[in-house]
Amino acid sequence: MALAPDNLLLALFSGKGGVGKTTLACGFARYWARQFPTESVLLISTDPAHSLGDVLDLPVTDDPCPVPDLPNLGVRALDAYQLLEQFKDRHGQALELLVERGSFVEGDDLTPVWDLDWPGLDELMALLEIQRLLGTGQVRRLVVDMAPSGHTLNLFGLMDFLDSLLGALDLFQRKHHLLEQTFTGRSTRDFGDEFLATMGAELAGGRALLQDQTRTACFVVGIPEPMSYLESERFVKGLAGLGIPWGGLLLNRLLTPGLPLGDPDRYLEQQQQIPRFLELASDRPALGVPLEAEAPVGGAALDYLWEQACPLEKFQGPAPAVTANWPNPIPPPMGDLILAGRRLVLVGGKGGVGKTTIAAAISWAMASKYPQAQVRVISIDPAHSLGDAFGQSLGHLPQSLVANLSAQEVDAKILLQEFRENYLWELAEMMSGEIDSTSPLKLAYGPEAWRQIVDQALPGIDEMLALVKVMELLGSRELDLVVLDTAPTGHLLRFLEMPTALGDWLGWIFKLWIKYQDVLGRVPLMTRLRQLRHQVLAAQRELQNPQHTEFIGVVQAQAPILAEAERLSLALRELRVAQNYLVHNRYQGGEHIDPEPFGSQTLIRLPVLPRSVSPLERVQGAARLLFAAP
């Protein structure tokens, strides 16, 4: 069964973190390069935690480099900050001019904005670059290794944000032309108009490409586990809502019928999940990819893996009878986090390593040991799966699991609406610089244009608002311990860098206000923003306080996972976030992880858990095994 028709030009790979989307994107890119040897094929990554180099066993940078044995295949890991510099060189002057025309801000005041750490920069620059690469004809075919599904949907959602931003800038320019006509009797086109026309055409072309049913397809990668199926189902619905065509399904890491099965429990779960995935795929291609003894690394291994892909139905077989066998705990156990004084525990790592289950287990263990302590586990990953881990539906409001343990999945849309009402609507009016509320110019071109901008989900704001929400909870002293189920590595780092980024942004707002305060007023708003900045700076101090906050990494014994974990551990040391434990999840006898790259972190080995039990039983069992006394 062919996965992609010959007329396809843009192939996107996404899914739940850790299901092998990077591996399969690399395998497909190599397959495409062989299938079309006279055409240029480019493989890129939009995930902030790039791992193309780990899978291809090649050095990969922002400069496209050819694959040695396939010269028509280039590989590139997008550098968001380099792309921002290029965007600034091309369009910075026009953007500054248009914003100046729509606000009280003079051009010189806008220049520092380019040096700030933009929230959502990775997604924004990646979306523009995808559109540019295919729109300019630099490559014939493009394969994109996307971020995990939640952030992939955020990236596609940026199309609406960019359209609203461009519409607001157009209002600013129309206001300028109207004033020019009023005072001089004529209106002249300038490079602001040229920018609007060029960018408008590019965005329209990019949207048309991403929604083109014949040239574009997003392939959903999963593994035969319930949490992967549930996230895949949500992801497919999200693609449909955004008008992004999805081309089919790849179910990865399948045990092969007819061969000796070392894990009948896992095979039983596979046979239970395959029919669900087939129903989800409906009339689209659904391929199965067998589990390899070792993670495929390098061209030969990737080619072999891709050759093994076949129709998913061929992996169906009889479901064996299985009895759940719980493993014994492996010393050393994890330390008592509440006794150690921790109030915030962040659990993270590469997608798919089991961080959600570990976060759920830690919170369950601490709540069980301390019935008088109030514990909450919170998911801040846009593709929430915390409810899946507990086997029940969760939402934005905290839900009680037991008397002293609650859980919630933060909804960034709800937080954004609260943030608009508290800050953004009034900030939009302030940025317009309009004072006379009766002026028709104000209604047509001033605050309404700024409101149009902030009415969209601003890029990267989910991380910022999640941070503010968590710190509010801790500051209220209603909770003794908060356990965060974080987004995969790249977006986790963005979350941890958010206090600095938000502090810089607010600092810029304050400088503008000080310069223009006699005209603007808005003293109550500035007071609230100062309080927000104090809260953000306090959050940064608490994140770097080893007595208050601790990060617990989760890994498995696979080379790409460990390579990413090493980079994450180094980045956390630079951010001065305490790390005392590293959980080796799904440990099997004989597996070894070199402890040296992880410094003094204690390695906690959690054996493979039985799959034939309920999700809650699995969480409870993991809690016992993680904290079992020696």
Buried (B, 14 or more C-beta within 10 A) or exposed (E): EEBBEEEBBBBBBBBBBBBBBBBBBBBBBBBBBBEBEEBBBBBBBBBBBBBBBBBBBBEBEBEBEBBEEBEBBBBBBBBBEEBBEBBBEBBBBBBBBBBBBBBBBEEEBBEEBBEBBBBBBBBBBBBBBBBBBBBEEEBBBBBBBBBBBBBBBBBBBBBBBBBBBBBBBBBBBBBBBBBBEEEEEEBEEBEBBEBBEBBBEBBEBBBEBBBBEEBBBBBBBBBBBBBBBBBBBBBBEBBEEBEBBBBBBBBBBBBBBEEEBEBBBBBBBBBBBBEBBBEBBEEBBBBBBBBBEEBBBEBEBBBEBBEBBBEBEEBBBEEEEBEEEEBEBBEEBBBBBBEEEBBBBBBBBBBBBBBBBBBBBBBBBBBBBBEEBBBBBBBBBBBBBBBBBBEEEBBBEBBEBEEBBBBBBBBBEBBBEEBBEBBBBBBBBBBBBBEEEEEEBBEEBBBBBBBBBBBBBBBBBBBBBBBBBBBEBBEEEEBBBBBBBBBBBBBBBBBBBBBBBBBBBBEBBBEBBEBBEEEBEBEEBBEBBEEBBEBBBBBBEBBBBBEBBBBBBBBBBBEBBBBBBBBBBEBBEEBEBBBBBBBBBBBBEEEEBEEEBBEEBBBBBBBEBBBBBEBBBBBBBBBBBBBBEE
